[in-house]
Amino acid sequence: MKRFGLLLALSFVLTSFAQQANVIYGNDDRKNYYEVDPAYQKLADATAVQVLPQELIAENGHIRLNTVPYGTSMALCQTEPFYSEPTIGHCSAFLVAPDVMITAGHCVSTPSSCESARFVFGFRMTSVKVPNIWETSSSEIYSCAKILHSISTEAEDFAVVQLDRPVTQHTPLLYRSTGGPQLGESLMVIGYPEGLPVKIAGGAHVRAMNPNFLTANLDTYGGNSGSAVFSVDTGLVEGILVRGDNDFVTQNGCYVSNRCPDSGCHGEDVTLISKILPYLTQ
């Protein structure tokens, strides 16, 4: 394995996270940026939400994200967590080298999808207060310069993307370089479910292994495609979230999160980082 630069600093909080994570699959274990330890915040800082150019509006020297209200735009029941937060984009991604991002293959699959891809760092809630608008600077927005590799099948689903310039304000994530995860290994995921500000979710474990992907009881939604999935024990990236069960069901004329028992439903599939290593060493 690669040495995890933050391993000593993270060891206590990672162990603490694993001990506290007792929410079953289907119950919402997602946490906001301001609710987690700085060690998790640093990992989240290396992730980005993928948006389209038309979702970015230049005004007053800043870039405004053209967000929509999560609850009303999705016709959710008002009891749903994060109901009043803003939402934007359609996929998640994470940094593995200064100018290289990883996401799901179905998120960036063709030259045209590369041309229209924008990766925005720092989309997060820093307090419980919900902003009416969300602004950033152009320094936190990156374009896809080239697809180094992309595949989207049931066996393998990932894309390796070269950015238009190096990222200097965020530290790339480190990942497993040898071996593989084991059944029962504790996992967490960081990404942008349904385009919400970044969420960190633990309380999961490896339920099944496949040569190309693992299946786990991760609390993920549409928009989490491309999210980094970590081993709680090491803090290393184990893979990329690519697909899962239906997110919502109807209840009294509105939508609520689909709930499954810990060992029920299909689970969420994660392409193993080992499938991507040949394209990272290039």
N, C-alpha and C positions, 0 to 999 in steps of 0.2 A: 504494500500500500504506500501511497504518497504520505509523507509526513504532514500532518495537519497543523499549520502554523499556530492556530489558536487552541490546540488540544488541551494544553494545561489550563488555560483560562476557562475553557468550556467544560472541562471534565465535571466540575461540581454541578453546574446548571443543567447539563445534559442528563446526569443521573437524577437530579431533582425532577426534571421534566418527566422522565420515564416513570418515576414513582408516583407522580401526581396524576398521570394520564390514565384515568380509569373510566372514561366515557365510552359507551359502546358505539359501534359502527351505526351510523344513522342519527345519533344525537350529535349536535353541533359542537365540535371541539375547536373551532377556529377562534383565534385570538388576534386582536389588532396589534399593530406595531407598538403603540404606547403601553400595552399591557404586558409585554415580555421583557426579559432580561436583555441588557445591551449586547450580550454575545449573540443572541438570536437576531437582534436588530442589525448587527453587522452582516449576518448571513442574508437577511432580507434586502440589505442595501445593494447586494450583487444581483438582484432579480429585477426584471422589467416587465411592464405590461405592453403587449403589442397592439398598436392602434393603426388606423388608416390616416393618411395625410389630411383628409377632410374633417377629421376629429380634432385637429389642432388649429387654433385660431390666434393669429398674431394681433396683439393689441397693447398699446401703452408700453412698448419695450419688453413685453413678456409674451409667453405662449400660454393661452388658456385652453385647457382640455374641455372639449364640448361634451361634458358629462350629462347623464340623465339620472333622475331619481330611481334608485334600485327598486323600491317597493311598488310604486305606481307603474313604472314601465314594464314590470314583470307580472302585474296583476296579483301580487302576493297578499296574503293575509297580513294584517298589521302586527300580528304576534311574531312574525319571522324576524330572526336576528338581523341586524344591520339594515332594517327596512328603510331608514331615512338617509342612508349613505349614498354618495354619488357612484356611478358606474360608467365604464367606458371600455372599449377594446373588445378583443375576442380570444386572446391567447396569452400565455405566460412564457417567459424565457429567462435564462440565467447566464451569467458571464463565467467563462472558464479560462480565458486568456484576455489580455488587454483589448484585443480587437475581434474576439470570437465569442459568439453567443450560441447556446443550444436551445432548441425548442422542439415541439412535436413536428413530425414530417408533414402532417396535414395542415399545419399552420403556415409553413413556407415551403411550397412544393414546386413552383414554377418561376421562371424569370419575371413574369408579371407580378406574382405575389411578392417576390423579393423587392421589386421596384416600389411597390406600394406599402411595404412594411416599415413601420416606425417603432422603435423600442424606447419606452419612456421609463427612466429610473426615478425612484423617489415618490411614486404615487402611494401615499399612505396616510393613515389617520394618526396625528400626533397628540390628539386629545379626544375626549368624548364629544366635543363640539363638532357639529357637522358643517362644513363650509358650503356656502351657496355656489361658489365657483372654485376651481382649483387651477392655480397658476404655477408655471415653472419657467425655467430659462432654456434657451436653445442648447446650452451645454449639457443638459440632461436628456437630450433627445438624439437618437442615433438612427441611421438608415442602414438597410441591408445593401452592402456593396456587391456581394457575390455569395451564391450558395456553394459551399464547399462539398456538401453531400446532402441529399434529401431522399427519404424513402418513407412510404406510408402503406404498410400492409399489416395484417393481423399479427404477423411474426415480429416485424420491426417497424417502428414508427418514430423517426427522429430526423431533425435537420441540424446541420452545422453551418452557421452563417458567419461570414466575415463582415464586420462593420465598416462604415465609411471612414472611421478614424479610431484610434485607441481611446479607451476609457481610462481617464486618469484619476477620477475622484472615487472610484469603487474598486475593492479588491476582488479579483476572481476567486470563485469557489474552488476548493480542492475536492478530488474525487477518488474513488477506489480505482487502483490501477492493476491489482492482482486479485485472484480469487473471486468470491461472490458472496452475497448475503445468505443467511441460513434461515430455515423455517423458524418462525417465532421471533425473529430479530425485530426489535423495536424500531419504528420508523416515524418520521415527521415530514411534513410537506410545507413548502413555502411558495405561494403563488397568488393569483388574482381570480378567485372564484366568481364567475358571472361578471368579471370586469370590476369587482369591488376593489377598494384600496387593499394593499397587500395583507394577506392573512397567514398566520403561522398555526399549524394544526398538528398536534401529536396524538397520543392515544391509539396508535396503530401498530400493527405487526405484520410480518410476512405470513400469509395464509397458504400460499402455494408457489412452487417454483416451476418455471419453464426454461428451456435453454436460452430463450430470447427475452423473456420478461418474467416479472413476479406479479403476484396478485396479493393485494393487501386491503385491509379495512380502513383506508384513508378517507377522511371527510373532505371530499373534493366535488366540485361542480363544473359545469361548462365554464370555460375561461381558465380553468386550471391546466388545460392541455399545455404541455411544455414546462410545467412546474418542476423544480428540483425536489427530489425525494431523498432524504438523508437518513443515514443510520444514526439513531440516538446515541449509540455507544461510542461512535468514533467522530461524528460530525462530518463524515465524508459523504459526498453525493453517491447514491447507489443507482439512481436512474431518473427517468423522465416520465411524469404522469401523462398517459396518452388516451385513456378511455375508462368508462365505468358504467354504473347503473344509472337509471333514470333519476334525475335530480329532484323533480317535484311531482306531487299528486294534488288533485283538487280536493277541497274541503269547504263546504258551505259557500260555493261560488267563487272562491279564490284559491291560490296555490300555497301549499306548504311543503317543506322539505320531506322527501321520501325517507322513511325510517326503516332500518333493517337491523336484525340482531347481529351480534358480534361475528358470528360465523355464517350468517345468512346472506341471501342475494348472491350475485356473482362476485362482487368486490371490484376494486379499481386496479387496472393493469398499468404496470410501470416497465417501460423498456429499460433493460439493464445497461448501465454505463459501459460495460465490457463490449457491447456491440458498437459503441461509438469510438472507442480508443484508437482504432487504426486511422481514423480521420482527424483525431486530435494530434497525434504524433507527427502528422504531415506539417 
